[in-house]
Amino acid sequence: MKKLVSALVLTGLTTVSFSVLAEDAPASTLTGNIGLTTDYVFRGVSQTQGGPAIQGGFDYSHASGLYVGTWASNVEWVSTGYKDNNSMEIDLYGGYRGAVGDVGYDVGIITYYYPGDQISGATDPDTTEVYVGASWKFLSAKYSYVVSDHFVGWTTDTGGKTRGSYYIELNANYDLGNGWGVLGHVGYQDVKDNDDASYTDWKIGVSKDVGFGLVTLAYTDTDAKTGPYTWVDGTHSEKVADGRVFLSFTKSF
């Protein structure tokens, strides 16, 4: 689940930049990225049950501000009750971004797709969100709203659809110079009519550009209740929303 903010993805996994600085700037750009992380954490919740992940994607940006892209990662939670034969998440997204003075803006749509065979009677984990974001200097904010029937398979307390769930976040990424940076994040995930599944998450970290890529070390935690966020796979269970440290490396090209 790749988070998009107008010029920077603050998970420490991916950075994507795009700007038009002169009349002779290229009409479009195609960039790619590949990364490794000790734990794939999305909105404070481990998607790999505490395990490592390899990730990567491509982004196409047009000089007009329009963009499309795709990103993928291995995951572990979908096969615990939603889809058989699944070990991957594929994100597909597109939108428009620009700036007014020092303020950047970004609007778009993203689908989190989990290939595999739907388990009979299970809710569909595939999720589509629309989002709007803004950035100023080293600060950014974003609001994401679910337009699919369910948010990653969650239902309401009465078993209904969770369309209308939302996530709101504030991010900071401050450049210390010499390739060093610090990052901070706080967000709130509302799962519609399901208080037990709703929670606040936060993150702090440090990053270093080592020349051939970006290394990030971060700590993330939530106030999520243990019950809804304990995944069971056979005889193994994992509390996936508790505090954890992860280390990641990303190479953009």
C-alpha positions, 0 to 999 in steps of 0.5 A, a space after each residue: 500500500 503505497 502512500 502518495 504525497 505530492 513529491 515524497 512517499 514518507 514510509 521510507 520505502 520510495 521517493 518519487 519527484 517530478 518538476 518542470 523547471 524550464 520551457 525545454 523540460 521533457 514532456 514526460 518522465 518515467 522513473 522506477 524504484 526497488 526496495 528492501 525492508 525488514 518489515 512492510 508497515 502500512 498505516 502502522 500495521 505490518 503487512 508481512 506479519 513481521 517479516 521482510 519484503 521486496 518492493 518496487 514500481 514505476 511512475 509515469 509523469 506528464 509535464 501537465 501534472 497528470 501521472 500514473 503508476 504501479 507498485 508491488 510488494 509481497 504480503 502475508 495477511 491476505 491468505 489468512 482468510 480472504 484469498 487463497 494462493 496470494 502472496 502479493 499486493 499490486 497498487 495501481 494509481 493515477 492523478 494530477 499534481 501541481 503547485 500554487 506558489 510554495 503549496 503543492 497539491 495532489 488528487 488521485 485514485 488508487 486501488 490495492 489489488 491482491 491477486 488470488 482465489 476469493 475464499 467462499 463467503 469472505 469479504 473482498 480485500 481489494 480496496 479503492 480509495 480517492 485521495 487529496 493531499 497538500 504539501 508546504 516545505 517539509 510538511 504534507 497532509 493527505 486525506 484518503 476515502 474508500 469508494 470500494 465496498 470494503 476497506 481491506 476486507 473489514 466489515 462494520 460491527 454488524 457485518 456490513 460494507 465499510 465503504 466510506 472509511 477514511 485515513 487522514 495523516 500529517 507527515 514531516 520530512 526535514 533535510 538535515 544536510 549531507 544526505 541526512 534527514 528526519 521524518 515524522 508521521 501521525 495518522 488516524 484510520 477510521 473503519 466505518 462503523 467499526 470502532 475496534 478496527 479504528 486506530 491512531 498510528 505514528 512514526 519517527 525515523 531517520 534517513 541517509 542518502 548513501 549515494 547508491 540509495 536511501 537507507 531509512 531506520 524508523 519506529 512505528 506504533 499504534 493504539 489499535 486494540 490487540 484483538 482485531 490486529 492479531 493475525 493467525 496463520 496455522 499455529 502462528 499468531 502475530 500482533 501486527 499493530 504493536 510498536 516495531 522498528 524497521 530498516 529499509 533500503 530504496 534505490 530509484 532510477 
